[in-house]
Amino acid sequence: MTKSIPSNCKVPVFAGNKQIKFGEKAVPQPGAGQLLLRVHANALCGSERPQFFDGTPTTPGHEAAGTVVAVGPDTRTAVGTPGVVFLMDFCGQCRSCKLGFTNQCLQKRGDMGFNKDGGYGQYELIHESIFFPAPDFSASEATLLLDIMGTGGHAIERCQLMRPDIESLLVLGAGPIGLGVLMMAKIILGNHVKVYLTDIIPYRLKLAEQLGGLPINVAKSSIKDGLKSHGAYAADMAVDTSGKQVAREEGHRALAQRGSLICVGHGEGISLKISPDIIAPERSVVGSEYFRFDELPANLRRLTQHRAYLNQIITHRFGVDEIQKSFELFYGGKTGKVIIEQ
């Protein structure tokens, strides 16, 4: 361990009952195949709700960007390299990993920020295999490569897999992931594709409109009526980021023939009648889990090409000392992507 790296560092402690305190943890030394990062930015995510509300002994944070400050044996990354951390500590050896489906690893070593200490601490220990260099961007910008572009882009890829002639897309939920799906739809499918977004929070719907979406306030109308207000009667595809059963079912009913509901948001279920809902209209329900590590290079190029557009989703930045305030604001719903910088 070099002299510039302390033996201990301050970390936020998610104590439960929506309380974040501060404590200390030892700074780990990288072993074989491992890197130690000094984290500079980590984005908040709705999936951290259980950690914020119920507490966790793990340091959360799964959208981390930082700089390599120490390396273990058998690594090739140079100290000083900036980059981002892939959520899933995939094994690289199982059938899924060998085929490139690292988001479906059969022998996953863990999930960063959930059962392995993540990016809200000052330092993060990772396997080199899940580090992706991201030069030429600030750490906050680099976090866009993860849940926003990665998860959003993978959902669009799943849409394309199910249907090649997409002219319209319905996104259920205009939180950061839903907004990410909107932006990646515009980037990958093209500006001509109409993207409808549902939510109950005016702030999010206004941001969706700013990003090129067509908002539907489901607190005031049904999805069907909302589509009609935009001159549409159905959507070719739907992506659920809400995790809510009522949204999934209403969204599925709003699909055109041959449409698919792509489920991104974890949470509740769905109840469908096979003959009228699935067989006759040839509709389907498909899962979309995070993204593959090999999708990162294409998204790095897209971030370069669409930098100003993508940066619009970052609406708030806080220092780690304000992490309590940032989580309270984020779960109040009146934000886009919120970044902790340190």
N, C-alpha and C positions, 0 to 999 in steps of 0.2 A: 504494500500500500504506500503510495507516494505521500510526501509531506503535505501536499496541497489538499488531500482528501482527509477529512476528519474521521475519527474512530466512531463517533456518534453524530446523529443529526436530528433536528426537530421534525416531527411528523404530525399531521392532523389525525386525531383519534375520533372515529365515529362511535360515539358512546351510546347511541340509541336515543329514542324519544326526540328526534330532530335536533340533537345537540352534538356539535363538533368541538372538541377540546384539543389540546396540544400535549404531546409527550415526546419521548426520545426513543430512537431505535439505533442499534448498532449498524454502521455502514458495512455491508458485506464485501468480502473480497472475491473477485471473479475466479472461478475454477476453470477447468478444461472446457473449452468451447463456449465460454461465457464472456459477457461484456458488462461493465458497470457504466451506467449513464448518469450524468448530472441532468436532471429533468428541468426544462425551462418552461414548458407549457403542458397543460392537460385540460381537455374539454369535459364539461359536465355532460351526463347522459341520464335519460329517464330510467334506464335499467339500474341506476344506483339508488333508486327510491327505497328498496328494502334496507340497504345499508344505512341510509340517512335516517330512516324511521326506526329501524330495529337495532342498529349497531352491528359492528363486526370487529374481530381482532386483527383482520387484515387491513393494510393501508389501501384504500380503493384508488381507482383511476386507471382506466383502460384505453384512454385516447392520449397517450403520452408522446411528447417530442422532446428530444434533448441531445446532448453531446456525449460521445464516448470519452470517459476520463481514465479508464483502466481496462486492461484486457487480460484474459487468462491464456494459458497455453493452448496451442492448436487453434488459434484464431487468425483471421486475415485482415480484420478491420483496424484501421489506424486510429490511435488516440487523436481526438480532435474532430472526428467525423460526426456531423450532425445527421439526425434521422428520426424516424418514428418507430413505434413498437406495435407489432401485430398482436392482437388480443390473445389468440390461441397459441399456446406453447406446444405446437404440433411435433410429432416424433420424427417425421421425415422418412420413416422406414415402412410403414404399413401400406396396404394396397391403396387406400385413398390418397395418401401423401405421394406415393410414387406416380399416381395418375394426375397429380396436381391439385387434388381436392383437399387442400390443407384445412379447409373449414369443416371437413368431415373426417378428421383424423380418428382412427380407431384406437389409438393408444396415447391420447393427449396427456401431456404432463401437467397441464393446469391451464387456468385462465388468468391472465395478468389483471390484477386489481380486484379479483373475486376470491380466489384461493391462493394467490401469490401476490406479494406486495406490489402495488402499482404506482402510478405517476403523480399522486398528490404529495408524496414525500419528495425530499430533495434528490435522493438517489434511488435508482432502480436497477436491480440485477436481472439480466435476461440471458437466454441462449442467443448466440450470434445469429442463428437461423431465423429468428423472428424480428431481426433488426433490418430496416430498410433505409438506406442513406437518402437524404432529401436536401441536397445543397441548394443554395440560391433562394431559399425561403426562410422567413422568420419561423421560429418554433410554433407560434400560434397559427400561422398559415399552414404549416406542415400537418397540423392535427386534422385539417380538412381531408387529408388523404384517407383517414380511417373511417369513422362511422358515417360521415357525411358523403364523401365520394365513394368509399369502398362499399358500404352497405347499400347506399342508394344506387350505385352503378350495378352492383350484383343483382339487385331486384329488377332493374331494367333488362339486364342480360337474361334473367329468367322469363321476363315478359317476351322477349324476342324469341326465346327457345320455344315458347308455346304458340306464338303467332307472329308471322313475318310482316303482316300488312297493318301495323298499328297506326291509326289516325287520331285516336283519342285515348286518354288515360284518366282514370279516377283514382285519386289518392285519398285514403281515409285517414285523417289525422294530419294536421299541419304543424306538428311539433318539429324539432330539428331533423328527425329522420324523414318525415314526410316532405319537408322542404328540400332535403337532400335528394329525395326521389324526383321531385319536381325539377331541380336544377340538372340532374344527370339525364333526365328525360329530354330536356331541351338541348343538352350538349350531345347526347348519343343519338337520339331519334330525330332531332331537328326542331327548329322553332315553329315549324308548321303544325306540329302535333299539339292538339289542345289538351291541356292538363287541368282537370278540375280538382280542387282540394276542399275537403270538408273539415269543419272544426266548430267549436262553440265559442272560441275566444276571439274577439274582434282584432286584437293586436296581431295574432298569428295569421289571420285571414288577410289583413292589410299587408303584412310582410310577404305572404304568398303572392298577392297581386303585384307587388313591387318586383317580384322575381319572375313574373310572366305567367302566373297561374290564374285560373278562373275560380274565385272563391264561392263556396256554398256554406252558409251559416246554418247548420243543422239544429241550432236552438230555435230557429225561426221557420224552417221549412224542411220538408222531406228531401232526400237526395234526388228523387224523381222530379219533384218540383224545382229543385235547384238546377238540375240539368236543363229543364225546360226553359228556365229564365235565361240560360245561355244559348238557347236555340238548339238543344240536343235532347234526345230521348233515350239514349243509352251510351255506354262507353265500351270501347273495344276491349280494354283491360282495366283491372282494378288492382291497386296495391294497398294492403291494410298495414298501417303502422301504429294503429291505435291499440290493438290487442283486445278490442271490445267485441263481444258476440253480436250485439245489435248492429254495430257498424259493418261487421263482416257480412251478416245476412242481408242487410239492406243494400250493401254494395254489390253483392253477388246478384241480387235481383235486378240491379241496374245495368248488368252486363248485356251486351249484344250477343247474338249467336256466335259461337266459337270463342267466346271470351273466357279469360281465366282470372281468378282471384289469387293474387300472389300474397301470401301471408309472411310479413316481416316481423310484426310486433308480437312478442310472446304474451300470453295471458289467457284469455277466456276461449271458449270453444265455438262451434258453429253447428247449426242443425239445418239440414237440407233434405228435400225429398228427391230421391235418385232419379225417378223418371222425368218429372217436369223440370227439375232444376239442373240436372246433369246430362242425362242421356239425350232427351229430345233436342235441347239447344246446343248440345256438344260443348257444354261449359265444363270447367275444371277448377279444382282448388290445389294450389301448389305452394310448397314451402320455399323460403329464401333465408338462409342462415348466414349472417355476416358476409364474408367474401373470401375469395382465395388469395393467398399471398401473391400468386403470379399475376393478379390484376393490378398490382401497385405500379409497375412501370408505365402502363397506358394511362393511369390516372395522374401520374406525375407529369406526363406530357399535357394532359388536359388542364391540369392546374396552371401550367405555364401559359397555355393558350387562352384560358378563361379566368385569369387571376382576379381581375376586378369584379367580375360577375360573382364568382364563388365567395369572395371575401365579404359580400353583402350579408351573408348569413351570420357572421360574427357580430353580434350586437352589444356584447358586454365583455369587459376584461377586468379581472380583479387580481390583486396580490393574494398570496396564500393566507396572509393574516386576515383577509376578508372572506374566507371560504364559507363561514357560517351565513353571512349576508348573501353570498352568491347562490347558495343552495335554496335559501328561502325565496329569493327573487325568481330563480329558475322554476321552482315548483309552483310559483304563483301564475306561471303561464305567459307572462308578458315579456318574453325574451325570444331571441333566436338562439344561436349557439353562444354559450357562455364559456369563457376561457379563464383558467387560473394560470397566472404567469408568475415565474420566480427565477 
